[in-house]
Amino acid sequence: MNNSPFPIPQDAQHLSVLYKQLVISLKFHHGQTLCQLPRDLALQAMNEVWESCNSKPVPQSNASGNQSLS
């Protein structure tokens, strides 16, 4: 059962799995830090991380037109 305040569609099981992995990781690896921050500040930090992960620059092409693997 999903206790998230944000409904995850039934057909998106992979999103549900990722959600649960993130919740577990935050709880066990960052729980003490999260307990020391006000909720709005913790959410702001998580939003900043999400933004930085989702605003990747477009990959550069090399001279032959292929994308660089580095």
C-alpha distances in whole Angstrom, upper triangle without the diagonal:
4,6,9,12,13,11,11,12,11,14,14,12,15,14,10,12,15,13,11,15,16,14,15,19,19,18,20,23,24,22,26,27,24,25,29,28,28,24,26,28,25,24,27,27,24,25,29,27,25,28,30,28,28,32,33,37,38,39,43,45,48,51,51,48,45,42,43,41,41
4,6,9,9,8,8,10,10,13,12,11,13,11,8,11,12,10,9,13,14,12,14,17,17,16,19,21,21,20,24,25,22,23,26,25,25,21,23,25,22,20,24,24,21,22,25,24,22,25,27,25,25,28,30,34,35,36,40,42,45,49,48,45,43,40,40,38,39
4,6,9,9,10,13,14,17,15,14,16,14,11,13,14,11,10,14,14,11,13,17,16,15,18,20,20,18,22,22,19,20,23,23,22,18,20,22,20,18,22,22,19,20,24,23,21,24,27,25,25,29,31,34,36,38,41,44,47,50,50,47,45,42,42,40,40
4,5,6,8,12,13,16,14,14,15,12,10,12,13,9,10,13,12,10,13,16,15,15,18,20,19,18,21,21,18,19,22,21,20,16,18,20,17,15,19,19,16,17,21,20,18,21,23,22,22,25,28,31,33,35,38,41,44,47,47,44,42,39,39,37,38
4,6,9,13,15,18,16,16,18,14,13,16,16,12,13,16,15,13,16,18,17,17,21,22,21,19,23,22,19,20,23,21,19,15,16,19,17,15,18,19,17,17,20,20,18,21,24,23,22,25,28,31,33,35,39,42,45,48,48,45,43,40,41,39,39
4,6,10,12,15,13,14,15,12,11,14,14,11,13,16,14,13,17,18,17,18,22,23,21,21,24,24,20,22,24,22,21,17,17,20,18,15,18,19,16,16,19,19,16,19,22,21,20,23,25,29,30,32,36,38,42,45,45,42,40,37,38,36,37
4,6,9,12,11,12,14,11,10,13,14,11,13,16,16,15,18,20,20,20,23,25,24,23,27,27,23,25,28,26,25,21,21,24,21,18,21,22,19,19,22,22,19,21,24,22,21,25,27,30,31,33,37,39,42,46,45,42,40,37,38,37,38
4,6,8,7,8,10,7,7,10,11,9,11,14,14,14,17,19,19,20,23,24,24,24,27,27,24,26,29,27,26,22,23,25,22,20,22,23,19,19,22,21,18,21,23,21,20,23,25,28,29,31,35,37,40,43,43,39,37,34,36,34,35
4,5,5,8,10,9,8,12,13,12,14,17,17,18,20,22,22,24,26,27,27,27,31,31,28,30,33,31,30,26,27,28,26,23,25,26,23,22,25,24,21,23,25,23,22,25,27,30,30,32,35,37,40,43,43,39,37,35,36,35,36
4,5,6,10,10,9,12,14,13,14,17,18,19,20,23,24,24,27,28,28,28,32,32,29,31,34,33,32,29,29,31,28,26,28,29,25,25,28,27,23,26,28,25,24,28,29,32,32,34,37,39,42,45,44,41,38,36,37,36,37
4,6,9,9,10,12,14,14,16,18,19,20,22,24,25,26,28,29,30,30,34,34,31,33,36,35,34,31,31,33,30,27,29,30,26,25,28,27,23,26,28,25,23,26,27,30,30,31,35,36,39,42,41,38,35,33,35,33,35
4,5,5,7,9,10,11,13,15,16,17,19,20,21,23,25,26,26,27,31,30,28,30,33,32,31,28,28,29,27,24,26,26,22,22,25,23,20,22,24,21,20,23,24,27,27,28,32,33,36,40,39,35,33,31,32,30,32
4,5,5,6,9,10,11,12,14,15,17,18,20,21,23,24,25,25,29,29,27,29,32,31,31,28,29,30,27,24,27,26,23,23,26,23,21,23,25,22,21,25,25,29,29,30,33,35,38,41,40,37,34,32,33,31,32
4,5,5,6,9,10,11,12,14,15,16,18,20,21,22,23,24,28,28,26,28,31,30,30,27,28,28,25,23,25,24,21,21,23,21,18,21,22,19,18,22,22,25,26,26,30,31,34,38,37,34,31,28,29,27,28
4,5,5,6,9,10,10,12,14,15,16,18,20,21,21,22,26,25,23,26,28,27,27,24,24,25,22,20,22,21,18,18,20,18,15,18,20,17,16,20,21,24,25,26,29,31,34,38,37,34,31,29,29,27,28
4,5,5,6,9,10,11,12,14,15,16,18,20,20,21,24,24,22,24,27,26,26,23,24,25,22,20,22,22,18,19,22,20,17,20,22,19,19,23,24,27,28,29,33,35,38,41,41,38,35,32,33,31,31
4,5,5,6,9,10,11,12,14,15,17,18,19,20,23,24,22,24,27,26,27,24,25,26,22,21,23,22,19,20,22,20,18,21,22,19,19,23,24,27,28,28,32,34,37,40,40,37,34,31,31,29,30
4,5,5,6,9,10,10,12,14,15,16,17,18,22,21,20,23,25,24,25,22,23,23,20,18,20,19,15,17,19,16,14,17,18,15,16,19,20,24,25,25,29,31,34,37,37,34,31,28,29,26,27
4,5,5,6,9,10,11,12,14,15,16,16,20,20,17,20,23,22,22,19,20,20,17,15,18,17,14,15,18,15,13,17,18,16,16,20,21,25,26,27,31,34,36,40,40,37,34,31,31,29,29
4,5,5,6,9,10,11,12,14,15,15,19,19,17,19,22,22,22,20,21,22,18,17,20,19,16,18,20,18,16,20,21,19,20,23,24,28,30,30,34,36,39,43,42,40,37,34,34,31,31
4,6,5,6,9,10,11,12,13,14,18,18,17,19,22,22,23,20,22,22,18,18,20,18,15,17,19,16,15,19,19,17,18,22,23,26,28,28,32,34,36,40,40,38,35,31,31,28,28
4,5,5,6,8,10,10,11,12,16,15,14,17,19,18,20,17,18,18,15,14,16,15,11,14,16,13,12,16,16,14,16,19,20,24,26,27,30,33,36,39,39,37,34,31,30,28,27
4,5,5,6,9,10,10,10,14,14,12,14,17,17,18,15,17,17,14,13,16,15,12,15,17,15,14,18,19,17,19,22,24,27,29,30,34,37,39,43,43,41,38,34,34,32,31
4,6,5,6,8,10,10,13,14,13,15,18,18,20,18,20,20,16,16,19,17,15,18,20,17,17,21,21,19,21,25,26,29,31,32,35,38,40,44,44,42,39,35,35,32,31
4,5,5,6,7,9,12,13,12,14,17,17,19,17,19,19,15,15,18,15,13,16,17,14,15,19,19,17,19,22,23,27,29,29,33,35,37,41,42,39,36,33,32,29,28
4,6,5,5,6,10,10,8,11,14,13,15,14,16,15,11,12,15,12,10,14,15,13,14,17,17,16,19,22,23,27,29,30,33,36,38,42,43,40,38,34,33,31,30
4,6,6,4,8,10,8,10,13,14,15,14,17,16,13,14,17,15,13,17,18,16,17,21,21,20,22,25,27,30,33,34,37,40,42,46,46,44,41,38,37,34,33
4,6,6,8,10,10,12,14,16,18,17,20,19,15,17,20,17,16,19,20,18,19,23,23,21,24,27,28,31,34,34,37,40,42,46,46,44,41,38,37,34,33
4,6,8,9,10,12,14,15,18,17,19,18,14,16,18,15,14,18,18,16,17,21,20,19,22,25,25,29,31,32,35,37,39,43,44,42,39,35,34,31,30
4,6,5,6,9,10,11,14,14,16,14,11,13,15,12,11,15,16,14,16,19,19,18,21,24,25,28,31,32,35,38,40,44,45,42,40,36,35,32,31
4,5,5,6,9,10,13,12,15,14,11,13,16,14,13,17,18,16,18,21,21,21,24,26,28,31,34,35,38,41,43,47,48,46,43,39,38,36,34
4,5,5,7,9,12,13,16,14,12,15,17,15,15,19,19,18,20,23,23,23,26,28,30,33,36,37,40,43,45,49,50,48,45,42,40,38,36
4,5,5,7,10,11,14,11,9,12,14,11,12,16,16,15,18,20,20,21,24,25,27,30,33,34,37,41,43,46,48,45,43,39,38,36,34
4,5,5,8,8,11,9,6,9,12,10,10,14,15,14,16,19,20,20,22,24,26,30,33,34,37,41,43,47,48,45,43,39,38,36,35
4,6,8,9,12,11,9,12,14,13,14,17,18,18,20,23,23,24,26,28,30,34,37,38,41,44,47,50,52,49,47,43,42,40,38
4,7,9,12,10,9,13,14,13,15,17,18,18,21,23,23,24,27,28,30,33,37,38,41,44,47,50,52,49,47,43,42,40,38
4,6,8,6,6,9,11,10,12,14,15,16,18,20,21,22,24,26,28,31,34,36,39,42,45,48,50,47,45,42,41,39,37
4,6,5,6,9,10,11,13,14,16,17,19,20,22,23,25,26,29,32,35,37,40,43,46,50,51,48,47,43,42,41,39
4,5,5,6,8,10,11,12,14,15,16,18,20,21,22,24,27,30,33,35,38,42,45,48,49,47,45,41,41,39,38
4,6,5,6,9,10,10,12,14,15,16,18,20,21,22,25,28,31,34,37,40,43,46,48,45,43,40,39,38,37
4,5,5,6,9,10,11,13,14,15,17,19,20,21,24,27,30,32,35,39,41,45,46,43,42,38,38,37,35
4,5,5,6,9,10,11,12,14,16,17,18,20,23,26,29,31,34,37,40,44,45,42,40,37,36,35,33
4,5,5,6,9,10,10,12,14,15,16,18,21,24,27,29,32,36,39,42,43,41,39,35,35,34,32
4,5,5,6,9,10,10,12,14,15,16,19,22,25,28,31,34,37,40,42,39,37,34,33,33,31
4,5,5,6,9,10,11,13,14,16,18,21,24,26,29,33,35,39,40,38,36,32,31,30,29
4,5,5,6,9,10,11,12,14,17,20,23,25,28,31,34,38,39,36,34,31,30,29,27
4,5,5,6,9,10,10,12,15,18,21,24,27,30,33,36,38,35,33,29,29,28,27
4,5,5,6,9,10,11,13,16,20,22,24,28,31,34,36,33,31,28,27,27,25
4,5,5,6,9,10,12,15,19,20,23,27,29,33,34,31,30,26,25,24,23
4,5,5,6,9,11,15,17,19,23,26,29,32,33,30,28,25,25,24,23
4,5,5,6,9,12,15,18,21,24,27,31,32,29,27,24,24,23,22
4,6,6,7,10,14,16,18,22,25,28,30,27,25,22,21,21,19
4,6,7,10,13,14,18,21,24,27,28,26,24,20,20,19,18
4,6,9,11,14,17,20,23,27,28,24,23,19,20,19,19
4,6,9,12,15,18,21,25,26,23,22,18,19,19,18
4,7,9,12,15,18,21,23,20,18,15,15,15,14
4,6,9,12,15,18,20,17,16,13,13,14,14
4,6,9,13,16,17,14,13,10,11,13,13
4,7,10,13,14,11,10,7,7,9,10
4,7,10,11,9,9,6,7,10,10
4,7,8,5,5,4,6,10,11
4,6,5,6,6,6,10,11
4,5,7,9,10,13,14
4,6,9,10,13,15
4,7,9,12,15
4,6,9,12
4,6,9
4,6
4
